Amino acid sequence: MEVLVRVRYGECDAQNVMFNARYMDLADVAFTEYERVIWGGHQRLLGAGLDVQVVSMRIDWTAAACFDDVLSLRVTTERIGNSSFTLRVHFSRAKDGAALATANVTYVMVDTAGGGKVSIPEPQRTALQAGAEGQRINLAGDS
């Protein structure tokens, strides 16, 4: 799945470069859109008595994103374990495809009643395996 977002002025430092912490925020935005497509949204997951928590996030940068760049965030399921799964978010500049960063985010599935981790139920597991290839969400406005 691809999510398009635009780098806003307030997300940049004095050199016009997007702050590194914003990549984590945008990875979360991309995950929210991904779960909307594969699971019908976060509220549906909560309605099933399930939630997810981030347990690990790693980001490797290769180039800078700058003010007003439209970024393409490509989300794929990289690994599915018993109670956890890892998503890969590849950041690139939409206009020229230049690679900017890659984030690997691991989530654990938890029970909303007790808060403890649980095995990923089959419907959610199947949806993670299928992914959302070909889906595009444009949050960048005109790009």
N, C-alpha and C positions, 0 to 999 in steps of 0.2 A: 504494500500500500504506500502511496505517496501523499504527504501532507505538505502544502505550500504555506510558508509564513514569511512575513516581511520583517526585517530588522528595523526596529524603531529607534529614534534618536536617544531616548532615555535608557536604552539597553547598551549604549556605547560609551567608551572612555574618551579622554581628550584626544586620542589618536584616531578617533572615528572607528575603532574596532569594537566588536561586540564583546562584552565581559564574558569571561570563561564560565561563570556560574549560570549564565542564561542558557547554555547548552543543556544543562540539567533540567531547567524549566521547560525548554522546548521538547526535550525527550518525553517529559511527562504529558505535554500537550499532544504529542504524537501518539502516545499510549492511549490516552483518553479517546482519541478518534479511532484508533485501532480496535479498542474494545467495543466502541459503538457499532462498528461494522461487524466484527466477528461474534459478539455476544449480545448485541442489541442495546448496549450501553451499560454504564456502571450501575444504574438503578436496578436493572434486571438482575445483575449479579448479586447485588444486595438483597433483592427480593427472594433469591434462592438461598439466602442465609450464608452467602460467601463474600469475601473481600480479598484484596491482595495488598501486600506490603512489600516495599522495596527492601531487599537485603544486601544488594551490591550494585554499584554503578562504577563503570570504568569508561573514561573518555580518552581517546587519543586524537590529537589535533594535527593537521597537516598544513592548513592555511587559515587565514583570518576571514571572518565575515565582517562586513562593514555596514554602516548606516545605509538604509534603503535597499540593501540587497534582498532579493527574494530567494529564500532557501528552500530546497527540496529535501524533505526528511523521508527517507525510505525505510519502512518498518517491516521486519521479517521475524518470524519465530526461529530462533537458532537452536534451542534445546528445550525439551520437555522432560522433566523428572517425575518423581512420584508426587511431591507437593510443591515443587518449584518449576519455574520456566524462565528462560532467558530470551529477551528480545534484542535485536540488533537495530540500531537507528543510524543510518548513514546520512550524514549532512553534506550537501553539495550546493553550489550556487546554481540556481535554476537557469540563468541566462547562458552560461557556458559549460555547465556540468563539472566545474572544478571541485575536486574533493576537498572538504574542509575538516571533517572530523567523523569519527565513528564512536558510538556509545554502545556498550553492552550492559543491559540492565536486567538484573535477576530479581524476580518477584516470588514470594511464597504465598500460596493460597491459604487463607485462614477462615475459620468458622466465626461468624459474627456474634453468635451467642457466647462462646467461651473465649474467643480470641486466639485459640491454639491453631497450629497448622493442621491442615487436612489434605488428604489425597485429592488431586485434581479430578473432579467428577468427569465421567465420560463425555457429556455434551460439551463442556468447556475444553476438554482435551482434544476432541475431534475438531472443534472450531479453531483452536490454536494450530493444529496440524494443517488444516486447510488454508489458514492465513487469509489474506485479502488482496492477493495479486490482482493488479489491474484497477483497483479502486484509487480514486484521486479526490482529495479534500482540499479545496482552495480557501485558506484563511488569510491570504495575502491581499485580497482585493484585486483590482486590475493589475495584471502582471504581464 
